[in-house]
């Protein structure tokens, strides 16, 4: 019977650790999602700036149209 209690204690400890890791993984996924959104927004801004710069270069005849 004493062995059963030890096993049960270990299982509870493992469950506690697993729950903590699950919570941490959820937080990491949320933060990664925010980083992905930020990167996408930045990428869009850079693309728009590149388009604007290309138009400016064409208007100033700095490059061939």
N, C-alpha and C positions, 0 to 999 in steps of 0.2 A: 504493500500500500504506500509506503514512503516513496518508492520509485515512481509511482503514479503522480504524486504531488510534485516531485522534482520535474518530471516531464511536463506536467501542466504549467508549472511556473515558467519553464523555458519556452513553451509555446506562447504563453501570454507575452513574454518579453519579445519574442520574435514578432508577434502581432503588433505590438507597440511600435517597434522599429519599422515594420512594414507600413503602418499607418503614417508615420512621420515621413518616410520616404515618398509615399504616395502624395502627401500634401506638398512636399518640396518639388516633386515632379510636375504637379499641376501649376505651381508658381513659375517654374522654369518655362513651361509651355506658354503661359500667359505672357511672360516677359519676352520670350522669343517672338511671339506674335506681334508684340508692340515694336520690336526691332525690325521685323519684316515690313510692317506698315510704314515705319519711318524711312526705311531704305527705299521702298516703292515711291513714297512722296518725294524723296530727294532725287531719285532717278528721273521722275517726271519733270521736276524743276530743271534739272541739268539738260534734259532733252529739249525743253522749251527754250532755254537760254541758247542752246546750240542752234536751234532753228532761227532764233532772232539774230544771232551773230552771223549766220549764213546770209540772211536777208540784208543785213547792214553791209556786209562785205560786197554783195552784189550791187547794192545801190551806190556804194562808193567806188564801184568798179575795181575793187581790189582783187577780185577773182573773176574768172570767166563765167558768164551766165550759162 
